[in-house]
Amino acid sequence: MRVLVVEDERRLAAALQRGLQAEGFTVDVAHDGPQGLWLAGEHDYDAIVLDIMLPGLNGYRVCARLRASGCESGILMLTAKDGEYDEAEALDTGADDFLSKPFSYVVLVARLRALIRRTGRRSPQVMEFGDLVIDPAGQRCTRAGTEARLTSREFAVLVHLARRAGEVVPKREILEHVWDAAYEGDLNVVEVHVSALRRKIDAPFGRAAVETVRGAGYRLAADGG
């Protein structure tokens, strides 16, 4: 699941990025309104954590412009403590939920997961491809009833392929969705993770769900291989 954090307090933004990455999210960060608006237009996010008091363009305006442009990502706005007017305006401009500062990190993660479940527009909560079952919300994958122990990156690659099952997904698209916008490493990191997936969900069961389409990318067989 890919999340955008738009927060001008750099220490808080960095802490949120580290914490959410540890929870298995892919996280991009923007430190002002215009940058956040641009990133949200360039990438497809499952959720956006949006502060109100931002330089360049405040959170209300960012939210309103995103909704006006057709953005369907779940938006969680960070409001001032006891700021009932902030909360009301956040909802009125198109936010799906809000959280008052200072907030509990545990509550933030729970709110994000709930928000993504409510606004998940691209796939059902549980996806089944033959005997391959993928549960994005629970971060679980089973093959023939046996749980596959995947790393957070491997699981994120699998979910992204599953959401486009039967279609060829370019390596660059996987990289941009599963890693973050600032990643400048080797493209082969995708191949490494796909190979690991095959060792865990295909080879032990005599299946071939994850296919390589030479020169184009990867495809998850809609029948589970």
Buried (B, 14 or more C-beta within 10 A) or exposed (E): BBBBBBBBBEEBBEBBBEBBBEBBBBBBBBBBBEBBBEBBEEBEBBBBBBBBBBEBBBBBBBBBBBBEEEBEBBBBBBBEEEBEEBBEBBBEBBBBBBBBBEBEEEEBBEBBBBBBEEBBEEBEEEBEBBBBBBBBBEBBBBBEEEEBEBEBBBBBBBBBBBBBBEEBBEBEBBBBBBBBBEBEEEEEBBBEBBBBBBEBBBEEBEBEBBBBEEEEBBBBBEEBB
